[in-house]
Amino acid sequence: MVGFEQDIRPLFREFDRTEMEFAFDLWSYEDVKEHADSILERLEAGDMPCDLPWSEEQIERFRQWMAEGMQP
């Protein structure tokens, strides 16, 4: 099972968090859960993070977290 604290939060660097602070906190379980659909959309489009797109493996881990019910 994929969990936010163990598997998802570490994928977001401090730089990513700072860049998105105007909208939500990428290190906050509640914020990422609330915006998961739009985060996934941007990850898949390759425009988030803004400097270096995630690998397909990282995106798949995020998808799996969502599919498994977005556990903390």
mmCIF file of the N, C-alpha and C atoms, coordinates in Angstrom:
data_MODEL
# 
_entry.id   MODEL 
# 
loop_
_atom_site.group_PDB 
_atom_site.id 
_atom_site.type_symbol 
_atom_site.label_atom_id 
_atom_site.label_alt_id 
_atom_site.label_comp_id 
_atom_site.label_asym_id 
_atom_site.label_entity_id 
_atom_site.label_seq_id 
_atom_site.pdbx_PDB_ins_code 
_atom_site.Cartn_x 
_atom_site.Cartn_y 
_atom_site.Cartn_z 
_atom_site.occupancy 
_atom_site.B_iso_or_equiv 
_atom_site.pdbx_formal_charge 
_atom_site.auth_seq_id 
_atom_site.auth_comp_id 
_atom_site.auth_asym_id 
_atom_site.auth_atom_id 
_atom_site.pdbx_PDB_model_num 
ATOM 1   N N  . MET A 1 1  ? 0.843  -1.183 0.000   1.00 0.00 ? 1  MET A N  1 
ATOM 2   C CA . MET A 1 1  ? 0.000  0.000  0.000   1.00 0.00 ? 1  MET A CA 1 
ATOM 3   C C  . MET A 1 1  ? 0.887  1.245  0.000   1.00 0.00 ? 1  MET A C  1 
ATOM 4   N N  . VAL A 1 2  ? 0.527  2.203  -0.820  1.00 0.00 ? 2  VAL A N  1 
ATOM 5   C CA . VAL A 1 2  ? 1.266  3.460  -0.927  1.00 0.00 ? 2  VAL A CA 1 
ATOM 6   C C  . VAL A 1 2  ? 0.667  4.467  0.048   1.00 0.00 ? 2  VAL A C  1 
ATOM 7   N N  . GLY A 1 3  ? 1.520  5.102  0.841   1.00 0.00 ? 3  GLY A N  1 
ATOM 8   C CA . GLY A 1 3  ? 1.076  6.106  1.806   1.00 0.00 ? 3  GLY A CA 1 
ATOM 9   C C  . GLY A 1 3  ? 1.703  7.455  1.511   1.00 0.00 ? 3  GLY A C  1 
ATOM 10  N N  . PHE A 1 4  ? 1.018  8.517  1.897   1.00 0.00 ? 4  PHE A N  1 
ATOM 11  C CA . PHE A 1 4  ? 1.501  9.864  1.616   1.00 0.00 ? 4  PHE A CA 1 
ATOM 12  C C  . PHE A 1 4  ? 2.841  10.148 2.286   1.00 0.00 ? 4  PHE A C  1 
ATOM 13  N N  . GLU A 1 5  ? 2.911  9.980  3.613   1.00 0.00 ? 5  GLU A N  1 
ATOM 14  C CA . GLU A 1 5  ? 4.126  10.353 4.348   1.00 0.00 ? 5  GLU A CA 1 
ATOM 15  C C  . GLU A 1 5  ? 5.337  9.554  3.893   1.00 0.00 ? 5  GLU A C  1 
ATOM 16  N N  . GLN A 1 6  ? 5.152  8.272  3.661   1.00 0.00 ? 6  GLN A N  1 
ATOM 17  C CA . GLN A 1 6  ? 6.272  7.397  3.315   1.00 0.00 ? 6  GLN A CA 1 
ATOM 18  C C  . GLN A 1 6  ? 6.642  7.460  1.834   1.00 0.00 ? 6  GLN A C  1 
ATOM 19  N N  . ASP A 1 7  ? 5.651  7.523  0.949   1.00 0.00 ? 7  ASP A N  1 
ATOM 20  C CA . ASP A 1 7  ? 5.899  7.349  -0.480  1.00 0.00 ? 7  ASP A CA 1 
ATOM 21  C C  . ASP A 1 7  ? 5.710  8.589  -1.350  1.00 0.00 ? 7  ASP A C  1 
ATOM 22  N N  . ILE A 1 8  ? 4.758  9.449  -1.022  1.00 0.00 ? 8  ILE A N  1 
ATOM 23  C CA . ILE A 1 8  ? 4.413  10.570 -1.891  1.00 0.00 ? 8  ILE A CA 1 
ATOM 24  C C  . ILE A 1 8  ? 5.119  11.857 -1.476  1.00 0.00 ? 8  ILE A C  1 
ATOM 25  N N  . ARG A 1 9  ? 5.030  12.216 -0.225  1.00 0.00 ? 9  ARG A N  1 
ATOM 26  C CA . ARG A 1 9  ? 5.651  13.470 0.230   1.00 0.00 ? 9  ARG A CA 1 
ATOM 27  C C  . ARG A 1 9  ? 7.132  13.550 -0.142  1.00 0.00 ? 9  ARG A C  1 
ATOM 28  N N  . PRO A 1 10 ? 7.923  12.463 0.013   1.00 0.00 ? 10 PRO A N  1 
ATOM 29  C CA . PRO A 1 10 ? 9.343  12.547 -0.355  1.00 0.00 ? 10 PRO A CA 1 
ATOM 30  C C  . PRO A 1 10 ? 9.596  12.828 -1.845  1.00 0.00 ? 10 PRO A C  1 
ATOM 31  N N  . LEU A 1 11 ? 8.599  12.612 -2.693  1.00 0.00 ? 11 LEU A N  1 
ATOM 32  C CA . LEU A 1 11 ? 8.767  12.896 -4.115  1.00 0.00 ? 11 LEU A CA 1 
ATOM 33  C C  . LEU A 1 11 ? 8.801  14.400 -4.392  1.00 0.00 ? 11 LEU A C  1 
ATOM 34  N N  . PHE A 1 12 ? 8.192  15.172 -3.507  1.00 0.00 ? 12 PHE A N  1 
ATOM 35  C CA . PHE A 1 12 ? 8.156  16.623 -3.670  1.00 0.00 ? 12 PHE A CA 1 
ATOM 36  C C  . PHE A 1 12 ? 9.341  17.239 -2.936  1.00 0.00 ? 12 PHE A C  1 
ATOM 37  N N  . ARG A 1 13 ? 10.207 17.896 -3.678  1.00 0.00 ? 13 ARG A N  1 
ATOM 38  C CA . ARG A 1 13 ? 11.375 18.548 -3.097  1.00 0.00 ? 13 ARG A CA 1 
ATOM 39  C C  . ARG A 1 13 ? 10.969 19.867 -2.435  1.00 0.00 ? 13 ARG A C  1 
ATOM 40  N N  . GLU A 1 14 ? 11.860 20.402 -1.632  1.00 0.00 ? 14 GLU A N  1 
ATOM 41  C CA . GLU A 1 14 ? 11.598 21.694 -1.004  1.00 0.00 ? 14 GLU A CA 1 
ATOM 42  C C  . GLU A 1 14 ? 11.365 22.769 -2.067  1.00 0.00 ? 14 GLU A C  1 
ATOM 43  N N  . PHE A 1 15 ? 12.121 22.702 -3.170  1.00 0.00 ? 15 PHE A N  1 
ATOM 44  C CA . PHE A 1 15 ? 11.942 23.648 -4.275  1.00 0.00 ? 15 PHE A CA 1 
ATOM 45  C C  . PHE A 1 15 ? 10.526 23.551 -4.842  1.00 0.00 ? 15 PHE A C  1 
ATOM 46  N N  . ASP A 1 16 ? 10.024 22.329 -5.038  1.00 0.00 ? 16 ASP A N  1 
ATOM 47  C CA . ASP A 1 16 ? 8.666  22.132 -5.564  1.00 0.00 ? 16 ASP A CA 1 
ATOM 48  C C  . ASP A 1 16 ? 7.643  22.754 -4.622  1.00 0.00 ? 16 ASP A C  1 
ATOM 49  N N  . ARG A 1 17 ? 7.847  22.516 -3.334  1.00 0.00 ? 17 ARG A N  1 
ATOM 50  C CA . ARG A 1 17 ? 6.926  23.045 -2.324  1.00 0.00 ? 17 ARG A CA 1 
ATOM 51  C C  . ARG A 1 17 ? 6.903  24.573 -2.371  1.00 0.00 ? 17 ARG A C  1 
ATOM 52  N N  . THR A 1 18 ? 8.077  25.178 -2.435  1.00 0.00 ? 18 THR A N  1 
ATOM 53  C CA . THR A 1 18 ? 8.180  26.633 -2.479  1.00 0.00 ? 18 THR A CA 1 
ATOM 54  C C  . THR A 1 18 ? 7.507  27.201 -3.722  1.00 0.00 ? 18 THR A C  1 
ATOM 55  N N  . GLU A 1 19 ? 7.715  26.552 -4.863  1.00 0.00 ? 19 GLU A N  1 
ATOM 56  C CA . GLU A 1 19 ? 7.134  27.029 -6.122  1.00 0.00 ? 19 GLU A CA 1 
ATOM 57  C C  . GLU A 1 19 ? 5.604  26.976 -6.124  1.00 0.00 ? 19 GLU A C  1 
ATOM 58  N N  . MET A 1 20 ? 5.020  26.054 -5.372  1.00 0.00 ? 20 MET A N  1 
ATOM 59  C CA . MET A 1 20 ? 3.563  25.883 -5.378  1.00 0.00 ? 20 MET A CA 1 
ATOM 60  C C  . MET A 1 20 ? 2.865  26.480 -4.155  1.00 0.00 ? 20 MET A C  1 
ATOM 61  N N  . GLU A 1 21 ? 3.626  27.086 -3.248  1.00 0.00 ? 21 GLU A N  1 
ATOM 62  C CA . GLU A 1 21 ? 3.043  27.619 -2.009  1.00 0.00 ? 21 GLU A CA 1 
ATOM 63  C C  . GLU A 1 21 ? 1.900  28.593 -2.244  1.00 0.00 ? 21 GLU A C  1 
ATOM 64  N N  . PHE A 1 22 ? 1.923  29.290 -3.371  1.00 0.00 ? 22 PHE A N  1 
ATOM 65  C CA . PHE A 1 22 ? 0.847  30.253 -3.649  1.00 0.00 ? 22 PHE A CA 1 
ATOM 66  C C  . PHE A 1 22 ? -0.505 29.563 -3.794  1.00 0.00 ? 22 PHE A C  1 
ATOM 67  N N  . ALA A 1 23 ? -0.495 28.280 -4.154  1.00 0.00 ? 23 ALA A N  1 
ATOM 68  C CA . ALA A 1 23 ? -1.745 27.553 -4.390  1.00 0.00 ? 23 ALA A CA 1 
ATOM 69  C C  . ALA A 1 23 ? -2.077 26.563 -3.266  1.00 0.00 ? 23 ALA A C  1 
ATOM 70  N N  . PHE A 1 24 ? -1.083 25.772 -2.863  1.00 0.00 ? 24 PHE A N  1 
ATOM 71  C CA . PHE A 1 24 ? -1.255 24.780 -1.800  1.00 0.00 ? 24 PHE A CA 1 
ATOM 72  C C  . PHE A 1 24 ? 0.106  24.257 -1.377  1.00 0.00 ? 24 PHE A C  1 
ATOM 73  N N  . ASP A 1 25 ? 0.113  23.499 -0.282  1.00 0.00 ? 25 ASP A N  1 
ATOM 74  C CA . ASP A 1 25 ? 1.351  22.980 0.296   1.00 0.00 ? 25 ASP A CA 1 
ATOM 75  C C  . ASP A 1 25 ? 1.550  21.521 -0.126  1.00 0.00 ? 25 ASP A C  1 
ATOM 76  N N  . LEU A 1 26 ? 2.578  21.273 -0.927  1.00 0.00 ? 26 LEU A N  1 
ATOM 77  C CA . LEU A 1 26 ? 2.839  19.920 -1.415  1.00 0.00 ? 26 LEU A CA 1 
ATOM 78  C C  . LEU A 1 26 ? 3.327  18.970 -0.319  1.00 0.00 ? 26 LEU A C  1 
ATOM 79  N N  . TRP A 1 27 ? 3.646  19.474 0.826   1.00 0.00 ? 27 TRP A N  1 
ATOM 80  C CA . TRP A 1 27 ? 4.037  18.610 1.950   1.00 0.00 ? 27 TRP A CA 1 
ATOM 81  C C  . TRP A 1 27 ? 2.877  18.373 2.907   1.00 0.00 ? 27 TRP A C  1 
ATOM 82  N N  . SER A 1 28 ? 1.709  18.904 2.576   1.00 0.00 ? 28 SER A N  1 
ATOM 83  C CA . SER A 1 28 ? 0.516  18.726 3.409   1.00 0.00 ? 28 SER A CA 1 
ATOM 84  C C  . SER A 1 28 ? -0.354 17.618 2.824   1.00 0.00 ? 28 SER A C  1 
ATOM 85  N N  . TYR A 1 29 ? -0.585 16.581 3.608   1.00 0.00 ? 29 TYR A N  1 
ATOM 86  C CA . TYR A 1 29 ? -1.438 15.478 3.171   1.00 0.00 ? 29 TYR A CA 1 
ATOM 87  C C  . TYR A 1 29 ? -2.794 15.993 2.710   1.00 0.00 ? 29 TYR A C  1 
ATOM 88  N N  . GLU A 1 30 ? -3.424 16.840 3.526   1.00 0.00 ? 30 GLU A N  1 
ATOM 89  C CA . GLU A 1 30 ? -4.760 17.335 3.201   1.00 0.00 ? 30 GLU A CA 1 
ATOM 90  C C  . GLU A 1 30 ? -4.760 18.134 1.895   1.00 0.00 ? 30 GLU A C  1 
ATOM 91  N N  . ASP A 1 31 ? -3.762 18.983 1.699   1.00 0.00 ? 31 ASP A N  1 
ATOM 92  C CA . ASP A 1 31 ? -3.694 19.793 0.476   1.00 0.00 ? 31 ASP A CA 1 
ATOM 93  C C  . ASP A 1 31 ? -3.485 18.924 -0.762  1.00 0.00 ? 31 ASP A C  1 
ATOM 94  N N  . VAL A 1 32 ? -2.565 17.974 -0.676  1.00 0.00 ? 32 VAL A N  1 
ATOM 95  C CA . VAL A 1 32 ? -2.284 17.120 -1.840  1.00 0.00 ? 32 VAL A CA 1 
ATOM 96  C C  . VAL A 1 32 ? -3.486 16.224 -2.134  1.00 0.00 ? 32 VAL A C  1 
ATOM 97  N N  . LYS A 1 33 ? -4.116 15.708 -1.102  1.00 0.00 ? 33 LYS A N  1 
ATOM 98  C CA . LYS A 1 33 ? -5.315 14.880 -1.298  1.00 0.00 ? 33 LYS A CA 1 
ATOM 99  C C  . LYS A 1 33 ? -6.413 15.694 -1.985  1.00 0.00 ? 33 LYS A C  1 
ATOM 100 N N  . GLU A 1 34 ? -6.622 16.913 -1.522  1.00 0.00 ? 34 GLU A N  1 
ATOM 101 C CA . GLU A 1 34 ? -7.667 17.777 -2.088  1.00 0.00 ? 34 GLU A CA 1 
ATOM 102 C C  . GLU A 1 34 ? -7.398 18.123 -3.553  1.00 0.00 ? 34 GLU A C  1 
ATOM 103 N N  . HIS A 1 35 ? -6.133 18.280 -3.924  1.00 0.00 ? 35 HIS A N  1 
ATOM 104 C CA . HIS A 1 35 ? -5.771 18.709 -5.277  1.00 0.00 ? 35 HIS A CA 1 
ATOM 105 C C  . HIS A 1 35 ? -5.152 17.587 -6.114  1.00 0.00 ? 35 HIS A C  1 
ATOM 106 N N  . ALA A 1 36 ? -5.336 16.340 -5.692  1.00 0.00 ? 36 ALA A N  1 
ATOM 107 C CA . ALA A 1 36 ? -4.673 15.199 -6.340  1.00 0.00 ? 36 ALA A CA 1 
ATOM 108 C C  . ALA A 1 36 ? -4.966 15.113 -7.839  1.00 0.00 ? 36 ALA A C  1 
ATOM 109 N N  . ASP A 1 37 ? -6.199 15.322 -8.241  1.00 0.00 ? 37 ASP A N  1 
ATOM 110 C CA . ASP A 1 37 ? -6.541 15.217 -9.671  1.00 0.00 ? 37 ASP A CA 1 
ATOM 111 C C  . ASP A 1 37 ? -5.773 16.234 -10.507 1.00 0.00 ? 37 ASP A C  1 
ATOM 112 N N  . SER A 1 38 ? -5.735 17.476 -10.051 1.00 0.00 ? 38 SER A N  1 
ATOM 113 C CA . SER A 1 38 ? -5.026 18.497 -10.826 1.00 0.00 ? 38 SER A CA 1 
ATOM 114 C C  . SER A 1 38 ? -3.513 18.318 -10.736 1.00 0.00 ? 38 SER A C  1 
ATOM 115 N N  . ILE A 1 39 ? -3.010 17.836 -9.619  1.00 0.00 ? 39 ILE A N  1 
ATOM 116 C CA . ILE A 1 39 ? -1.575 17.545 -9.513  1.00 0.00 ? 39 ILE A CA 1 
ATOM 117 C C  . ILE A 1 39 ? -1.207 16.452 -10.502 1.00 0.00 ? 39 ILE A C  1 
ATOM 118 N N  . LEU A 1 40 ? -1.979 15.381 -10.539 1.00 0.00 ? 40 LEU A N  1 
ATOM 119 C CA . LEU A 1 40 ? -1.705 14.283 -11.468 1.00 0.00 ? 40 LEU A CA 1 
ATOM 120 C C  . LEU A 1 40 ? -1.748 14.771 -12.915 1.00 0.00 ? 40 LEU A C  1 
ATOM 121 N N  . GLU A 1 41 ? -2.720 15.590 -13.234 1.00 0.00 ? 41 GLU A N  1 
ATOM 122 C CA . GLU A 1 41 ? -2.843 16.135 -14.592 1.00 0.00 ? 41 GLU A CA 1 
ATOM 123 C C  . GLU A 1 41 ? -1.570 16.894 -14.987 1.00 0.00 ? 41 GLU A C  1 
ATOM 124 N N  . ARG A 1 42 ? -1.058 17.706 -14.076 1.00 0.00 ? 42 ARG A N  1 
ATOM 125 C CA . ARG A 1 42 ? 0.159  18.485 -14.356 1.00 0.00 ? 42 ARG A CA 1 
ATOM 126 C C  . ARG A 1 42 ? 1.397  17.596 -14.403 1.00 0.00 ? 42 ARG A C  1 
ATOM 127 N N  . LEU A 1 43 ? 1.438  16.569 -13.554 1.00 0.00 ? 43 LEU A N  1 
ATOM 128 C CA . LEU A 1 43 ? 2.563  15.623 -13.595 1.00 0.00 ? 43 LEU A CA 1 
ATOM 129 C C  . LEU A 1 43 ? 2.595  14.901 -14.937 1.00 0.00 ? 43 LEU A C  1 
ATOM 130 N N  . GLU A 1 44 ? 1.425  14.445 -15.387 1.00 0.00 ? 44 GLU A N  1 
ATOM 131 C CA . GLU A 1 44 ? 1.327  13.721 -16.661 1.00 0.00 ? 44 GLU A CA 1 
ATOM 132 C C  . GLU A 1 44 ? 1.670  14.620 -17.840 1.00 0.00 ? 44 GLU A C  1 
ATOM 133 N N  . ALA A 1 45 ? 1.334  15.902 -17.737 1.00 0.00 ? 45 ALA A N  1 
ATOM 134 C CA . ALA A 1 45 ? 1.634  16.846 -18.816 1.00 0.00 ? 45 ALA A CA 1 
ATOM 135 C C  . ALA A 1 45 ? 3.120  17.214 -18.840 1.00 0.00 ? 45 ALA A C  1 
ATOM 136 N N  . GLY A 1 46 ? 3.819  16.918 -17.748 1.00 0.00 ? 46 GLY A N  1 
ATOM 137 C CA . GLY A 1 46 ? 5.243  17.203 -17.679 1.00 0.00 ? 46 GLY A CA 1 
ATOM 138 C C  . GLY A 1 46 ? 5.578  18.625 -17.285 1.00 0.00 ? 46 GLY A C  1 
ATOM 139 N N  . ASP A 1 47 ? 4.561  19.397 -16.825 1.00 0.00 ? 47 ASP A N  1 
ATOM 140 C CA . ASP A 1 47 ? 4.863  20.775 -16.439 1.00 0.00 ? 47 ASP A CA 1 
ATOM 141 C C  . ASP A 1 47 ? 4.891  20.966 -14.924 1.00 0.00 ? 47 ASP A C  1 
ATOM 142 N N  . MET A 1 48 ? 4.928  19.866 -14.210 1.00 0.00 ? 48 MET A N  1 
ATOM 143 C CA . MET A 1 48 ? 5.110  19.908 -12.760 1.00 0.00 ? 48 MET A CA 1 
ATOM 144 C C  . MET A 1 48 ? 5.938  18.701 -12.383 1.00 0.00 ? 48 MET A C  1 
ATOM 145 N N  . PRO A 1 49 ? 6.987  18.870 -11.631 1.00 0.00 ? 49 PRO A N  1 
ATOM 146 C CA . PRO A 1 49 ? 7.613  20.118 -11.234 1.00 0.00 ? 49 PRO A CA 1 
ATOM 147 C C  . PRO A 1 49 ? 8.080  20.931 -12.435 1.00 0.00 ? 49 PRO A C  1 
ATOM 148 N N  . CYS A 1 50 ? 8.269  22.210 -12.189 1.00 0.00 ? 50 CYS A N  1 
ATOM 149 C CA . CYS A 1 50 ? 8.517  23.130 -13.302 1.00 0.00 ? 50 CYS A CA 1 
ATOM 150 C C  . CYS A 1 50 ? 9.912  22.996 -13.907 1.00 0.00 ? 50 CYS A C  1 
ATOM 151 N N  . ASP A 1 51 ? 10.869 22.423 -13.173 1.00 0.00 ? 51 ASP A N  1 
ATOM 152 C CA . ASP A 1 51 ? 12.231 22.353 -13.699 1.00 0.00 ? 51 ASP A CA 1 
ATOM 153 C C  . ASP A 1 51 ? 12.648 20.973 -14.194 1.00 0.00 ? 51 ASP A C  1 
ATOM 154 N N  . LEU A 1 52 ? 11.996 19.920 -13.721 1.00 0.00 ? 52 LEU A N  1 
ATOM 155 C CA . LEU A 1 52 ? 12.401 18.564 -14.068 1.00 0.00 ? 52 LEU A CA 1 
ATOM 156 C C  . LEU A 1 52 ? 11.208 17.626 -13.930 1.00 0.00 ? 52 LEU A C  1 
ATOM 157 N N  . PRO A 1 53 ? 10.612 17.186 -15.042 1.00 0.00 ? 53 PRO A N  1 
ATOM 158 C CA . PRO A 1 53 ? 9.446  16.314 -14.953 1.00 0.00 ? 53 PRO A CA 1 
ATOM 159 C C  . PRO A 1 53 ? 9.765  15.014 -14.200 1.00 0.00 ? 53 PRO A C  1 
ATOM 160 N N  . TRP A 1 54 ? 8.753  14.477 -13.552 1.00 0.00 ? 54 TRP A N  1 
ATOM 161 C CA . TRP A 1 54 ? 8.891  13.193 -12.860 1.00 0.00 ? 54 TRP A CA 1 
ATOM 162 C C  . TRP A 1 54 ? 9.057  12.071 -13.863 1.00 0.00 ? 54 TRP A C  1 
ATOM 163 N N  . SER A 1 55 ? 9.669  10.991 -13.420 1.00 0.00 ? 55 SER A N  1 
ATOM 164 C CA . SER A 1 55 ? 9.768  9.776  -14.229 1.00 0.00 ? 55 SER A CA 1 
ATOM 165 C C  . SER A 1 55 ? 8.398  9.102  -14.260 1.00 0.00 ? 55 SER A C  1 
ATOM 166 N N  . GLU A 1 56 ? 8.204  8.221  -15.214 1.00 0.00 ? 56 GLU A N  1 
ATOM 167 C CA . GLU A 1 56 ? 6.939  7.482  -15.296 1.00 0.00 ? 56 GLU A CA 1 
ATOM 168 C C  . GLU A 1 56 ? 6.730  6.662  -14.021 1.00 0.00 ? 56 GLU A C  1 
ATOM 169 N N  . GLU A 1 57 ? 7.798  6.165  -13.444 1.00 0.00 ? 57 GLU A N  1 
ATOM 170 C CA . GLU A 1 57 ? 7.708  5.378  -12.201 1.00 0.00 ? 57 GLU A CA 1 
ATOM 171 C C  . GLU A 1 57 ? 7.171  6.239  -11.055 1.00 0.00 ? 57 GLU A C  1 
ATOM 172 N N  . GLN A 1 58 ? 7.636  7.468  -10.958 1.00 0.00 ? 58 GLN A N  1 
ATOM 173 C CA . GLN A 1 58 ? 7.148  8.369  -9.911  1.00 0.00 ? 58 GLN A CA 1 
ATOM 174 C C  . GLN A 1 58 ? 5.675  8.722  -10.132 1.00 0.00 ? 58 GLN A C  1 
ATOM 175 N N  . ILE A 1 59 ? 5.308  8.987  -11.372 1.00 0.00 ? 59 ILE A N  1 
ATOM 176 C CA . ILE A 1 59 ? 3.912  9.305  -11.686 1.00 0.00 ? 59 ILE A CA 1 
ATOM 177 C C  . ILE A 1 59 ? 3.025  8.098  -11.375 1.00 0.00 ? 59 ILE A C  1 
ATOM 178 N N  . GLU A 1 60 ? 3.497  6.913  -11.703 1.00 0.00 ? 60 GLU A N  1 
ATOM 179 C CA . GLU A 1 60 ? 2.725  5.702  -11.424 1.00 0.00 ? 60 GLU A CA 1 
ATOM 180 C C  . GLU A 1 60 ? 2.535  5.513  -9.921  1.00 0.00 ? 60 GLU A C  1 
ATOM 181 N N  . ARG A 1 61 ? 3.545  5.849  -9.130  1.00 0.00 ? 61 ARG A N  1 
ATOM 182 C CA . ARG A 1 61 ? 3.408  5.754  -7.672  1.00 0.00 ? 61 ARG A CA 1 
ATOM 183 C C  . ARG A 1 61 ? 2.316  6.702  -7.194  1.00 0.00 ? 61 ARG A C  1 
ATOM 184 N N  . PHE A 1 62 ? 2.241  7.916  -7.761  1.00 0.00 ? 62 PHE A N  1 
ATOM 185 C CA . PHE A 1 62 ? 1.193  8.868  -7.396  1.00 0.00 ? 62 PHE A CA 1 
ATOM 186 C C  . PHE A 1 62 ? -0.177 8.327  -7.809  1.00 0.00 ? 62 PHE A C  1 
ATOM 187 N N  . ARG A 1 63 ? -0.258 7.769  -9.010  1.00 0.00 ? 63 ARG A N  1 
ATOM 188 C CA . ARG A 1 63 ? -1.532 7.170  -9.476  1.00 0.00 ? 63 ARG A CA 1 
ATOM 189 C C  . ARG A 1 63 ? -1.970 6.043  -8.535  1.00 0.00 ? 63 ARG A C  1 
ATOM 190 N N  . GLN A 1 64 ? -1.007 5.207  -8.145  1.00 0.00 ? 64 GLN A N  1 
ATOM 191 C CA . GLN A 1 64 ? -1.313 4.089  -7.258  1.00 0.00 ? 64 GLN A CA 1 
ATOM 192 C C  . GLN A 1 64 ? -1.824 4.597  -5.916  1.00 0.00 ? 64 GLN A C  1 
ATOM 193 N N  . TRP A 1 65 ? -1.188 5.646  -5.393  1.00 0.00 ? 65 TRP A N  1 
ATOM 194 C CA . TRP A 1 65 ? -1.639 6.245  -4.130  1.00 0.00 ? 65 TRP A CA 1 
ATOM 195 C C  . TRP A 1 65 ? -3.092 6.690  -4.257  1.00 0.00 ? 65 TRP A C  1 
ATOM 196 N N  . MET A 1 66 ? -3.423 7.323  -5.369  1.00 0.00 ? 66 MET A N  1 
ATOM 197 C CA . MET A 1 66 ? -4.803 7.763  -5.584  1.00 0.00 ? 66 MET A CA 1 
ATOM 198 C C  . MET A 1 66 ? -5.743 6.571  -5.695  1.00 0.00 ? 66 MET A C  1 
ATOM 199 N N  . ALA A 1 67 ? -5.350 5.564  -6.458  1.00 0.00 ? 67 ALA A N  1 
ATOM 200 C CA . ALA A 1 67 ? -6.203 4.393  -6.690  1.00 0.00 ? 67 ALA A CA 1 
ATOM 201 C C  . ALA A 1 67 ? -6.454 3.612  -5.396  1.00 0.00 ? 67 ALA A C  1 
ATOM 202 N N  . GLU A 1 68 ? -5.504 3.642  -4.489  1.00 0.00 ? 68 GLU A N  1 
ATOM 203 C CA . GLU A 1 68 ? -5.617 2.907  -3.232  1.00 0.00 ? 68 GLU A CA 1 
ATOM 204 C C  . GLU A 1 68 ? -6.323 3.708  -2.138  1.00 0.00 ? 68 GLU A C  1 
ATOM 205 N N  . GLY A 1 69 ? -6.859 4.866  -2.480  1.00 0.00 ? 69 GLY A N  1 
ATOM 206 C CA . GLY A 1 69 ? -7.651 5.627  -1.540  1.00 0.00 ? 69 GLY A CA 1 
ATOM 207 C C  . GLY A 1 69 ? -6.914 6.750  -0.838  1.00 0.00 ? 69 GLY A C  1 
ATOM 208 N N  . MET A 1 70 ? -5.741 7.127  -1.347  1.00 0.00 ? 70 MET A N  1 
ATOM 209 C CA . MET A 1 70 ? -4.971 8.259  -0.827  1.00 0.00 ? 70 MET A CA 1 
ATOM 210 C C  . MET A 1 70 ? -4.748 8.179  0.684   1.00 0.00 ? 70 MET A C  1 
ATOM 211 N N  . GLN A 1 71 ? -4.072 7.124  1.087   1.00 0.00 ? 71 GLN A N  1 
ATOM 212 C CA . GLN A 1 71 ? -3.775 6.906  2.515   1.00 0.00 ? 71 GLN A CA 1 
ATOM 213 C C  . GLN A 1 71 ? -2.756 7.929  3.018   1.00 0.00 ? 71 GLN A C  1 
ATOM 214 N N  . PRO A 1 72 ? -2.877 8.304  4.299   1.00 0.00 ? 72 PRO A N  1 
ATOM 215 C CA . PRO A 1 72 ? -1.938 9.284  4.891   1.00 0.00 ? 72 PRO A CA 1 
ATOM 216 C C  . PRO A 1 72 ? -0.496 8.752  4.922   1.00 0.00 ? 72 PRO A C  1 
# 
